[in-house]
Amino acid sequence: MIIYYDTRQKKGKHDKKHQQIMSMGYELQPMTLKIGDYMIEGNNAVSVDTKQNLGEVYSNIVNDKSRFMKEVRKAFGNKVKLYVLIEHGGTIKTLNDVCNWKPKYGYLSGRDVMERLVAIHRAYGTEFLFCDKRVTGKKIIELLLKGNAKI
């Protein structure tokens, strides 16, 4: 089975998760994806967007809000289930845990960030999930296969 990954990803930053995916027997192919970072061949209804940590998510919802929200709205409008997989690890395992997160920079609290993510989820169905970097490849496959049941 082929997993497509977005060609606009930063070179070298995703090697570990790509190795994980290939070690599970999947073939990776670059493709310019309109939504997210990963999709499975034959199913445009599910996409996984990866974020290196909550700091990147914070930046997306504060500094890059229009670009991030454009992608969220595009997924919703095209009936694509968008999973945002955040490689934060540590004590943050659920969206509720974000409430206790303390951003290094900026004016929003962890509670503010959590509330914004919950609002995006309610309005657009985008799911925000968390994992340790050591299992990101495995989680990407799980999420893509979850939505692949229709094929």
C-alpha angles and dihedrals in degrees: 000000000000125000116197120213126194115263091217094069115118111266115253095007094097102038095110095053090043090054089050091052093048092046087059089060100260125132117229121213128179117238135159101253121200092207129033132335103279137037133165122239112264096017120084092165096084131050134173120210115193126211122192093223145327090283089067091047089050090052090048095053096041112026101021097030098133094052094045093045091047088059092046091050092045090054091048094046092049093045092244116152104228120203117190106204111198116200096209104124122175117079095341107094102138139030090257090060090062087073089074095045117114113209115219093220136021139044103273122095124221088258090054091051092048091050092051092050091048090050091051090049093050095046100041108015093242110155121216113205133174134217143160115262089242092069104032094111091052092048092050090055092046091053095045092048091047088064093039094073089097093065 
